[in-house]
Amino acid sequence: MRDTARSILAADGLILTREHPRLRTTLLRMTRTGELTRLLPGVFAESGRVHVELWLQAVCRWCPQGVLHHSTALAFWFEESPRIPIRLAGPVPREPRKGIQFTRRPVPPEYQLRGRVNVVTAGYAAVELAATDDGQALTRVLRQGLVAAEALPDLIDSLRGTPGQATRRRIVTSCYRNPWSFAELRLHQVLMQAGITGWVANPRLVVAGHVVYPDVYFAAQRLIVEFDGFETHRDLMSFRRDRERQNALVLADYRVLRVIWEHVMERPDYVVATVRQALAGDR
């Protein structure tokens, strides 16, 4: 029986008494001798070989109807270590377990990916988290192409009736224009709150051989508004590319305004007045 258990562990990494009831006594004996570690009720792994992904697999095997969601799902998509507690959602209630936060909520199947780890899509998790993080995760998944802005209305509707939905809807609506960073999101909010229209975010432009994705672009006025962050100029190469990009835009007769974090957060009136002046044609 021990050899059978070891063979299953070698192939799968986990062994469940639910799937192998005849091995129940053997698994308990191997746990007492330190050969196995009991991760969850009825879920065992070889001692010394437990890693983050195996722990997540154990959670999903322990609750097969459940799915990893919220910050745990985003950690999975971003290839980061998840924070404790592990966030799990599902239609069937489960007994509380240390290190696991269970939410009784069915997740629409179109927003689930099932395999060795059952996890919600990155877009679903980011929209869900928007109720508490001001949209920071959502702008990140938009930038990485893990969700399209066009999918956001259906995603927000899928969470109807959940806590924080009013805040979530306000934040997600601000993301319909496809911001690629939290700073861009705040810039978009400043423009929308001022009633400034006629712009798009991050369109693809080809200018003198340079591919450019302007943060905010007013096509009719050939006006671009760029957010400058210190982190985008971490080295000489990125600083040089940014200058060359700026020169290409100016030579192609685009007008470029540049704003920084302090403008957007502390002086939004300055941003609004500057953009309006540029739109009026006053250089």
N, C-alpha and C positions, 0 to 999 in steps of 0.2 A: 504493500500500500504506500509506503514511503517513496518507493521508486516511481510509482504512478503519480504521486503528488509532485515530486521533483520534475518529472517529465512535463506535466501540465504547466508548472511555473516557468520552465525553460522556454516553452512555446508562447506563453501568454503574459507572463509577468505577474499575474494575479490568479487566485483560485478562490472560488466561492462555494460554500457549503450548499447553497441553493441549487447550484448547477451540478455538484458532485456530492450528493447526500451520503453515499457510502464511505466517503473519506472524512466524515465529520470527526470521528474519534481520532483518526490519524492526525488531522490538522491541529486539534487541540493538544495532542501529545507533542507535536513538533513545535508548537508555540511555547509550551512549558519548557522545552529543552533549549529554546532560543534560536531554533532554526528558522522559524517564521515569526512575522510581526502581524498582529491583528490590527488592521487599519480601521475597520468599521465592523459592526456586527455581521459575521458571516463572510467577511472579505479579508483575505490573507495575502501577504507578499513575503518574499524571501528577506530575511533580516539583513540589513546593511545595503540593500539594493533599492531602497525607496527613494524616488526623486519626485520633483514637482509634477511632471506629466503623469507619472504612475499614480500619484495621489489623486489627481483630477479624474483619471480613469476609474479609480476605485470609487469615488463619489458617484460617478455616473452609473457604474455597475450596481452599486448599493441601491440607487434609486433610478431604475431604468426609465421611468416615466418622466423624470426630471430633466432639466436642461440648465447648464451654466449660463448666467445672465449678469447684467449690471457690470460692476467693475471687474469681476472675475472673468467674464467673457472678453472684455477689452484687453485685459492682461494677456489672455490667450492670443488674441489677434495681433497685439503689439509685441509678442514674444518676450513678455516680462513676467517676473514672478508675481503671482497673485497675492493680494493681502488677505490676511485672516480677518473675518470669517470668509469662507468660500460661499459665494452667493448662488443659490440653487432655486429654481422655480419649477412648479409642476402642479398638475390638477389634483393629485392625491396627497392628503396630509401625511407628514412624516413626524416621528418623534424627534424632539430636539436632540442634537448631537453637538458636542464641543467642537468648535472650529467651523461649523456649518450654519449658515443662516438660510432657512427655508422660507420661501414665499409661496403661498398657495395661490397660484394663478396659471391658467392655461396660456401657453404661448402659441400663436398661430403657426401651423406647420411650415408655412412658407418662409418663416423667419428662424427656422431651426436647421442646423447642420448636424446630422447624426452619424457617428462612427465610433471609434475607440473613445473619443470624448464628445459628448453631446453639448453643443454650444449654440447660443443665438448668434445671428449675424452681427457683424460689427456695427452696421447701421442701427439695428434694433437696440443694441446695448448703449450706443452713444446717445440716441434719442431718449432712452430711458434715463440715462445719467444727467441729461440736460436739466432736469428738475433741481439739481443741486450743484452743478459745476459751471453754470453760466454758458454752456456750450463749448467748453474747451476740448472735450473729447470729440465732439461732433465735427468741429473744424479740422481736427487732426484726421479723422477718417475720410472726410471730404477731400483733403489734400492728397491722401494716399490712394484715392480712388476706390476705397472699400465700400462706398455708397455714393449714389448719384443724387444731386439736389432734387431731381424730379421724383425720386422715391420718397422724399420726406413727408409729403401730405398723407400718404397711406400709412407710413410708419407711425406718425403721431396719432392717427385714428385708431391704430391697433392697440394703443395704450389707453384708450378712453376708459374713464372710471377708476384709474389708478391714482394713488396719492401724488400730489405735485403737478397734476396735469395742466393747470392754468399757467404756472411758471414755465413748464415744459413747452407748451404751445407757443408762448410769447418768444422764447428763445429759438425754437425750431423755425418759426415763421421768419425770424431774422436771417436764418441760414438758407432760405430758398434761393438766394442770389449766389450761393456757392463761395463763401469765404474760405480761404485756405489756411487761416490762422486765427487765433483768438483776437489778435490786434486788428485784423481785417474785419472781423465780425463787429467789433466796437466802432470802427470807422463807418461801416455800413449802417449801423444803428444811428449814428450821429446824422448821417445824410437823410435817412428815412424819417427820423423824428423831425427834421427841419423841412420835410416835404420836398426835398430835392430829388427829381426823377430824371429819366432819360439816360440812365447809365446801366452798364452791365459789369459783372465782376469776372476777372480772370479769363477773358476771351483770348484765343490764340491769334497773335498777329505775327507776321513775318516782315521784318524791317531790315533792309540791307543785309540779308542773310542771317540776321539774328531772330530767333524765335522768342517772342516776348509775351508774357501773360500779365497784363496790367492789373493791379489790384482793383482799380475802379476806372472805367473807360466811358467817356461821353463821345460816342462816335460822331454825332452831328457837329460837335465843336472841336473834334480832334484833340480833346483834353484828357489827360491821364492824371490820376491822383495815386501816388505811391506812398505806402507806409514804409518808413525806414526804421529798422530795429538794429540795435548794436550787434545782436547775434548773427545777423546776415552778413556782417563784414568781419568775420572772425580772423581772416587771413588776407594777405596781400593779393592773392589770386582772386578771391571773391570781390574784394574792393575794386580791383582793376576791371573785372568783368562788368561790374555795376556801372563804372564810369563809361566804359565803351558802349554799353547798352543805352545809357542816357544820351551820349553823343549821337548815336544812330537815330534815336527818336527825334532829337532836335533837328538834325539835318534832314529828316523826312517831314519836317514841318508839323510835328506834334508838339503840343505844349504840355509840360510836365510840372505838376505841383508835388511837393514832398512834405509829408507830415511825420511826426514822431509820436511816441507813446504819450508824452506829456501834453502834446496838443490835443490828442483824442480824449484823454482822460480828464485833464485839468482845464483845457481851454477849447471846448467844443465850439464855442461861439466864434473863435478865430478861424477854425476849420470851415465852418459854414460861411462866414463872411468872405474868406479867401476864394472858396469854390464859386460862390455866387458872383464875385467880381470877375473871375476868369470866364465864367459862362456868359457874362454880359459883354465880353469882348475887350475888356480893359486889361491890357498887358502890363 
